[in-house]
Every structure is written in structure tokens, then in C-alpha cells.
Amino acid sequence: MADSLVVLAVMAGITFASRLLPFLLFSRNHPPRWVATVETVLPPLVLWLLVFYSLSSIAWLTAPYGIPALAGVGIVVLVHRWKHSALLSILSGTAVYMVLTRLLA
């Protein structure tokens, strides 16, 4: 029980320090230029990384030849361009992928 409390206290301290550290390092009104660059570049980069990683495990030479995954990605892009809603585009792309996976399998 005492070990659990020590672990919990260390985790709470680390969490608090990670939340406090940016305010101490960047106490000025504007963060450095590299932080602004990272916060604008990193989210799209992570999303592209997830897309490429999810498409890398597809067997392109066997049926259904990646059609459900490519259709799902295409629907996500089209719906997001149309409605500008991340939730709607992800849900519609997932639905298309799941339906095509069941129909083409």
C-alpha cells in the first residue's frame, strides 16, 4: 500500500511539473518562433504518419486490394473538404470502410 502511494505521489508530481514547466520556460507573452513552428507543423505531420502507417499493413496484391481502405480515406478527405467537420469525416470514412470490408470480404 505504501509503495502504491509513493508511485501515485511521483506520478502526480511529474504530471504537475510537466504542466507547470511551459509557463516557467515561456513566461513572456509570446513563445519562441520554433515553438510556434512546431505547433503548426506537428498536428498535420502526426495525422499523415497515422494514415501512412495504417495503409502500410494492407495486402495490395490480394482481394479486396485495399479498396475499402482507400475508399475510406477518400471519403474522409471529401467529407472534410465539404463540411469541415473532423468528427463527421472520421465517422463517415469509418462507416464506408466497415461496410466495404464486410461486402468485399
C-alpha positions in Angstrom: 0.0 0.0 0.0 2.8 2.4 0.8 4.5 1.6 -2.5 1.3 2.5 -4.3 1.1 5.8 -2.5 4.8 6.6 -3.4 4.1 5.7 -7.1 1.0 7.8 -7.1 2.8 10.8 -5.5 5.7 10.6 -8.0 3.2 10.4 -10.9 1.3 13.4 -9.6 4.5 15.4 -9.1 5.7 14.6 -12.7 2.3 15.5 -14.1 2.2 18.8 -12.2 5.8 19.6 -13.3 5.0 18.9 -16.9 2.0 21.3 -16.7 4.0 24.0 -14.9 7.2 23.8 -17.0 5.9 25.6 -20.1 4.7 28.5 -18.0 8.1 28.8 -16.3 10.1 28.5 -19.6 7.9 30.7 -21.7 6.8 33.3 -19.2 6.9 36.1 -21.8 3.8 37.0 -23.8 4.9 35.2 -27.0 6.6 31.8 -27.2 9.8 31.4 -29.3 9.4 31.1 -33.0 10.4 27.4 -33.0 7.5 26.6 -30.6 5.1 28.3 -32.9 6.5 26.4 -35.9 6.2 23.1 -34.0 2.7 23.7 -33.0 1.6 24.5 -36.6 3.6 21.7 -38.3 3.2 18.8 -35.8 -0.5 18.0 -35.9 -0.7 17.5 -39.7 2.5 15.6 -39.6 1.2 13.2 -37.0 -2.0 12.7 -38.9 -0.1 11.9 -42.1 2.1 9.5 -40.2 -1.0 7.7 -38.9 -2.5 7.5 -42.4 0.7 6.0 -43.9 1.1 3.6 -41.0 -2.5 2.3 -41.3 -2.1 1.9 -45.1 1.2 0.1 -44.8 -0.3 -3.1 -43.5 -2.7 -3.6 -46.4 -2.2 -6.6 -48.7 -2.3 -4.8 -52.0 -2.0 -7.9 -54.2 -4.8 -9.9 -52.7 -8.5 -9.3 -52.7 -10.0 -6.8 -51.8 -6.8 -5.0 -52.9 -7.0 -2.2 -50.4 -10.3 -0.9 -51.9 -12.1 -0.4 -48.5 -9.1 1.5 -47.0 -8.6 3.7 -50.0 -12.4 4.4 -50.2 -12.4 5.2 -46.5 -9.5 7.6 -46.8 -11.1 9.2 -49.9 -14.4 9.7 -48.1 -12.7 11.3 -45.1 -10.9 13.8 -47.4 -14.1 14.6 -49.4 -16.4 15.0 -46.4 -13.8 17.1 -44.6 -13.4 19.4 -47.6 -17.2 19.6 -47.9 -18.3 20.1 -44.2 -15.0 20.9 -42.4 -16.0 18.7 -39.6 -13.4 16.2 -38.2 -16.0 14.1 -36.4 -18.3 13.8 -39.4 -15.5 13.0 -41.8 -13.9 10.3 -39.5 -17.3 8.7 -38.8 -18.3 8.6 -42.4 -14.9 7.3 -43.5 -15.1 4.6 -40.8 -18.6 3.6 -41.9 -17.6 3.3 -45.5 -14.5 1.3 -44.6 -16.5 -1.1 -42.4 -19.3 -1.6 -44.9 -16.9 -2.2 -47.8 -14.9 -4.6 -45.7 -18.0 -6.7 -45.0 -19.2 -6.6 -48.6 -16.0 -7.3 -50.3 -14.6 -10.0 -48.0 
